[in-house]
């Protein structure tokens, strides 16, 4: 999620920079905007995958430790793999 915020701030900085508006043609500006959108999309989904894996590991540790009932920990692990 932090990467997505960083890319959004970079996009705002690019758009406000006078050098961005003085690019040679519209194709270069569109290419830069497309690259920004793709990298933002990728960083968001990569963050979701990593956080889901971390959450699944957390529930796995709950199953192994027995701190909470195994049914609840197993349900959390199962639901994490569905999303």
C-alpha positions as CSV (number, residue, x, y, z in Angstrom):
1,X,0.0,0.0,0.0
2,X,2.9,2.3,0.7
3,X,4.2,1.8,-2.8
4,X,0.8,2.8,-4.2
5,X,0.9,6.0,-2.2
6,X,4.5,6.7,-3.4
7,X,3.4,6.3,-7.0
8,X,0.4,8.6,-6.5
9,X,2.7,11.3,-5.1
10,X,5.1,10.8,-8.0
11,X,2.3,11.2,-10.5
12,X,1.2,14.5,-8.8
13,X,4.8,15.7,-8.9
14,X,5.1,14.8,-12.6
15,X,1.9,16.6,-13.5
16,X,2.8,19.8,-11.7
17,X,6.4,19.9,-13.1
18,X,6.7,22.4,-16.0
19,X,9.0,20.0,-17.8
20,X,6.1,17.6,-18.1
21,X,4.1,20.1,-20.1
22,X,7.0,21.0,-22.4
23,X,7.5,17.4,-23.7
24,X,7.9,17.2,-27.4
25,X,4.6,15.6,-28.3
26,X,1.4,14.2,-26.8
27,X,2.5,10.6,-27.4
28,X,5.3,11.0,-24.8
29,X,2.9,12.5,-22.3
30,X,0.4,9.6,-22.8
31,X,3.2,7.1,-22.5
32,X,4.3,8.5,-19.2
33,X,0.7,8.6,-17.9
34,X,0.2,5.0,-19.0
35,X,3.4,3.9,-17.3
36,X,2.3,5.6,-14.1
37,X,-1.1,4.0,-14.2
38,X,0.4,0.5,-14.8
39,X,2.9,0.8,-12.0
40,X,0.3,2.1,-9.6
41,X,-2.0,-0.8,-10.4
42,X,0.8,-3.3,-10.1
43,X,2.0,-2.0,-6.7
44,X,-1.5,-2.0,-5.3
45,X,-2.1,-5.6,-6.3
46,X,1.3,-6.7,-5.2
47,X,0.6,-5.2,-1.8
48,X,-2.7,-7.2,-1.6
49,X,-0.9,-10.4,-2.4
50,X,1.8,-9.9,0.2
51,X,-0.6,-8.8,2.9
52,X,-2.8,-11.9,2.2
53,X,0.2,-14.2,2.5
54,X,1.2,-12.6,5.8
55,X,-2.3,-12.9,7.1
56,X,-2.5,-16.6,6.1
57,X,0.9,-17.1,7.9
58,X,-0.6,-15.4,11.0
59,X,-3.6,-17.8,11.1
60,X,-1.3,-20.8,10.5
61,X,0.7,-19.8,13.6
62,X,-2.6,-19.5,15.5
63,X,-3.5,-23.1,14.4
64,X,-0.1,-24.4,15.5
65,X,0.0,-22.5,18.8
66,X,-3.5,-23.3,20.0
67,X,-4.1,-19.9,21.5
68,X,-7.5,-19.6,19.9
69,X,-9.8,-22.5,19.0
70,X,-8.6,-24.4,15.9
71,X,-12.0,-23.9,14.2
72,X,-11.7,-20.1,14.3
73,X,-8.0,-20.2,13.2
74,X,-8.8,-22.6,10.4
75,X,-11.7,-20.5,9.2
76,X,-9.4,-17.5,9.1
77,X,-6.9,-19.4,7.1
78,X,-9.5,-20.8,4.7
79,X,-11.1,-17.3,4.1
80,X,-7.6,-15.8,3.4
81,X,-7.1,-18.3,0.6
82,X,-10.5,-17.4,-0.9
83,X,-9.7,-13.7,-1.2
